[in-house]
Amino acid sequence: MQPIEPDRLTRHLRHLTEQIGVRLAGQPGEAAAAEYLEREFTAVGARVHREAFPVQARDVREQQVQVFYDGAWHDAPCSLLANTPGTAGAWIEAPLVFFEGVTGYQPAVLPAELRGSIVLHLGCHIESRGHYRKLMAAAPAGVLMVDTRYPGMVALADAIFPAYASACGVVPTLSVAFLDAWRWRERGATRARLRAVGGPRPAESANIVAELPGSDPGAGVIFLGGHHDTQADSVGADDNGSATAGLLELARVLAPLPRRRTIRLISFGAEEQLSVGSSVYVRRHRTELAQRGRCMFNLDSFGSLLGWNTLWGSGPRELDDLVPGYFERHGQRVKREYGVLPYADHFPFVAAGVPGLTLMRLNCTAGRFFHHRPDDDLSRVCPQTLAALLGAVAEFTADLATAAELPFAATIPAGEQAAIAAHWDDLFGGWAPAP
């Protein structure tokens, strides 16, 4: 097998981050990344096709938040969440109500003071449709989300899950920095106002599928995945340029090898709105996945200069026993985290019954300190570490593709199936027809 080359990874990353830049779902940057993937996959001999799907693009031209304290209005950095509306440039001004998201949802009905207010929501992921329905039923005029995982001075970009927005409604919702929120509480802030020009608009995203056919169609398919979109204002060198470049290098080194099983590499669109592309793919291909899906190995934000390698996902114990040895042979170690993780592109495959893992590289206990920030640039990524990790993934995939029999069953642990089904229904809306 040819080696994974750090210089090739760097070339791909430079094109993604410096030539293209921000790659928001449904916007020209994401489309340019998809076109680049098609060209590069084709150049190494893969059979390539595009699977388009509708998406709500975040199209924001202006955004502002101001908070009143110490007798004056003060500006604050902010980012309108994807799938939430703007204000057509008009100011929305209202009392500011501080809401403790972790415990605030315990009452059956949320306090009446939320109605017509701007809610400062401590916690950026509500992670329960029931909670979000309560919040929307309380009828706030707007919401300011505070990401409690990263207590810094940067307003991180994010999204309201599409299934939540569709089922429960939305109001203008912007993220603000944790330490700004702290100062507002400390200084006794009483009112806030917000405005945004633009918001969601109907658009198109796409999954780019690169097929390396196997000699035995009945032997099944090994999936490799990643996503090529980014969050707002981020060039996403690690999240997820690392995987976009990685999939291209995996295709290059795997394409010349003989294989019994098909290897299918998929770069998903619109992951940053909660695995929209991946969920569309499994809904469209659910029957084939049940019949031919053997394993999904997903890559997401695994290039951090400092950090530790982490595997999340759901699969049989034999798969867990198999994988670490491949990384050790390439000078890497991985930490296996157990429990259902619904926030990566392997999860829809798991919901469809295909064992799935996601490789990440964390650098703080909350994840990565530059998560969804403008400074997720090339300085954050180590091409040599990426190459070593990808070498392990390539060897693992090549062995699975040629094995007479897989060393594990394509099953999901029985103890995780109920939680998987619950997350699939709550976060993704279940098995609604694919667009």
Number of C-alpha atoms within 10 A of each C-alpha: 12 12 14 22 17 18 12 16 24 19 11 23 28 18 15 27 22 14 13 18 21 24 29 28 31 24 18 14 22 25 21 17 26 24 14 17 24 21 12 18 26 18 13 16 15 23 15 19 16 16 15 16 19 16 23 21 21 25 22 19 11 15 19 18 24 19 21 19 18 11 7 9 15 13 14 16 17 22 26 34 27 28 29 22 23 25 16 12 15 12 15 18 19 19 20 25 22 20 18 13 19 11 9 15 18 10 9 8 11 18 13 11 15 22 20 17 24 27 25 25 26 21 19 21 17 18 14 12 19 13 17 21 16 16 25 20 15 18 18 21 21 28 23 30 30 26 22 17 16 21 16 14 14 22 26 30 25 23 23 21 23 22 20 21 18 12 12 16 16 21 17 23 28 32 26 27 23 22 17 20 23 12 12 20 16 10 12 11 21 16 18 26 22 27 22 24 17 19 23 18 15 11 14 18 27 26 24 25 22 25 22 24 18 20 14 12 12 12 21 21 27 23 22 28 24 32 31 34 32 28 28 26 18 24 29 31 30 32 32 28 34 30 31 30 26 31 26 23 26 24 25 21 19 21 20 14 13 14 21 21 27 24 25 21 26 27 30 27 34 29 24 28 26 21 24 26 29 26 25 25 23 21 19 15 13 18 12 12 20 16 13 19 22 23 28 25 22 28 30 24 24 29 31 27 19 15 15 17 20 17 21 22 25 30 24 16 13 11 19 16 10 12 16 18 16 18 20 14 13 17 12 16 16 18 14 16 12 11 13 16 19 21 16 23 30 32 30 27 25 27 26 22 23 27 26 28 29 25 25 27 24 20 16 14 9 11 15 23 17 21 20 23 19 19 16 24 21 22 11 17 23 19 22 17 19 24 23 21 25 24 25 22 23 24 19 18 21 22 15 22 25 18 13 11 10 14 11 17 16 18 17 21 13 10 9 14 15 11 16 23 14 14 21 20 16 16 18 20 16 17 15 10 8 12 11
